[in-house]
Amino acid sequence: MDHLDRREAIRAAKELLEARPVYLDTETTGLDASSEVVEICVLDHDGRSLMNQLVRPSIPIPSDASRIHGITEVMVATEPTWDEVWPAVEQAISGRMVAVYNAEYDLMVMRQSNRKRGLIWRAPSDQFTCLMKLYARFYGEWNPARHSYRWQSLDQAARQCGIYAGQRHRAYEDALLARSVLEHVAAQGD
């Protein structure tokens, strides 16, 4: 563990909290280039829900994905589509820092969902902060194969921080958990 990197992660966590970010999480149809959002949650800096919405994808939800997050075709059958949900998402994150655990993945799937629906992506990349990478620097487990700190899953990070994870793999609960992990990291410098 590099104590300098750990201190830097704590400082970055404090700065992010001071910026009063929103927290975003998605659940999806899968992990590949055709995957789409099936649930999205945006929480305000204080944990208040700005949006928590199931989304009807244009493709079926594979049973493997449903087993993980519990969202089924029946649950989304009458829900709005991504093009109906996107304006509210865009409004909720507009002009705000957005904290996401595994930001690259969530952004990839949101952009894919936009492309499939012919929607324009306007959010600048520097608006998003990856809490998974920040936590990896804080935790400090080196991955020699990648020459970087090993990423910890949100479940692992919560356990390592002594945070009760509760129900997992739903957007609202995961966004709350990511917020708690960030608060834990920032509090380590006190």
ABEGO torsion letter per residue (X at the ends): XBAAAAAAAAAAAAAAAAAGBBBBBBBBAEABAABBBABBBBBBAAGBBABBBBBBBABBBBAAAAAAAGBBAAAAAABBBAAAAAAAAAAAABGBBBBBBGAAAAAAAAAAAAAAAGBBBABBAAABBBAAAAAAAAAGBBBAAAGBBBBBBAAAAAAAAGBBAEBBGBAAAAAAAAAAAAAAAAAAAX
